[in-house]
Amino acid sequence: MDILKLIEEQIKHIKKDSASSYLDLIYNHLNRAEIYFNNGKQDDHFYNDVVYRTNQAYEGALKEAYKILVNKTDEEVSRKTPNEIEKYLKENDIFKERVLKLFENYRQEWRNKSTHDYKLVLDESEAFLALMNVTSFVHLLLRQIQEKIAYDTEFKRETPESIKTETKKILKEQESLVDRVLKLLALFVQEQGNIEKLNEIDVVGRLHAFIEKVDDKFTVYREFPYKIGSSIVRIDLVVEYDNEKIILEIKRNPVSGKLTSDIDQVTSYLALTGLKNGILFFCNTKAENGRLTVHHNNVIVNEMDYNVYVVL
């Protein structure tokens, strides 16, 4: 896998919706770091230059995160030092858990040491680890940034009157939360138009905002964590309304032969959380006459009934 190519594609995608002076700098520093790493095979002094460049990419990523995730202007970002931005992002729990771990690891293992120890001499292994760590950090951070941009775009968008009218009807009806969310999904697909052209991250961000702006009583939990032994599973979305919760798991496309395992995944989340209803939403779907194709699966596990609604 060419992670640098993947980061380049992420940056191109983000730049379609958000102007930034940091994104290209991040990529350029990572690209030079990779070149220096390859040059290190002839001259090992280049390994120190690798970390110099990864530090620059790291700082650019922090600035982009501060701008997008904290809703700051370029001028506000420019007034802050990298240390001040680091402190703010950490103390205010801005990063998702996995991004935070990579952030802390790079900061402790490479940035702090290389910044304060001017006699530091790095070898190939250390340069390799620094490069892999910072590219992983940047990749996951860009995913979080992309989702935040999608959320903000949808939340700020003026909802068409026809959609507002339908959402009011849905809220007035005496229905279960799962039935309400299924109807909201149909409206969401209708409002988005060519939803099949969006990638999964954009769909998650937009859907999150769409549900929350329907009514203040809706709360959407993103990457809801549950611990299983020493590992943690993260549920895409948990939707709550009037103290009732359902699981909403989002997939890109239904894969032949994999649907059963996808249903099993949602069922395992239901069993884990103690919830009874979950939705498996394939986001390349289309609403025909305002309706989605929904398949109801009643699954019994250890004499407990669970309902998984598959939206295809």
Secondary structure by P-SEA (a helix, b strand, c coil): caaaaaaaaaaaaaaaccccccaaaaaaaaaaaaaaaaaccccccaaaaaaaaaaaaaaaaaaaaaaccccccaaaaaaccaaaaaaaaaaaccccaaaaaaaaaaaaccaaaaaccccccccaaaaaaaaaaaaaaaaaaaaaaaaaaaaaaaaaccccaaaaaaaaaaaaccccaaaaaaaaaaaaaaaacccccccaaaaaaaaaaaaaaccccbbbbcccccccccbbbbbcbbbbcccbbbbbbbbccccccaaaaaaaaaaaaaaaacccbbbbccccccccccccbbbbbbbbcccbbbbbbbcc
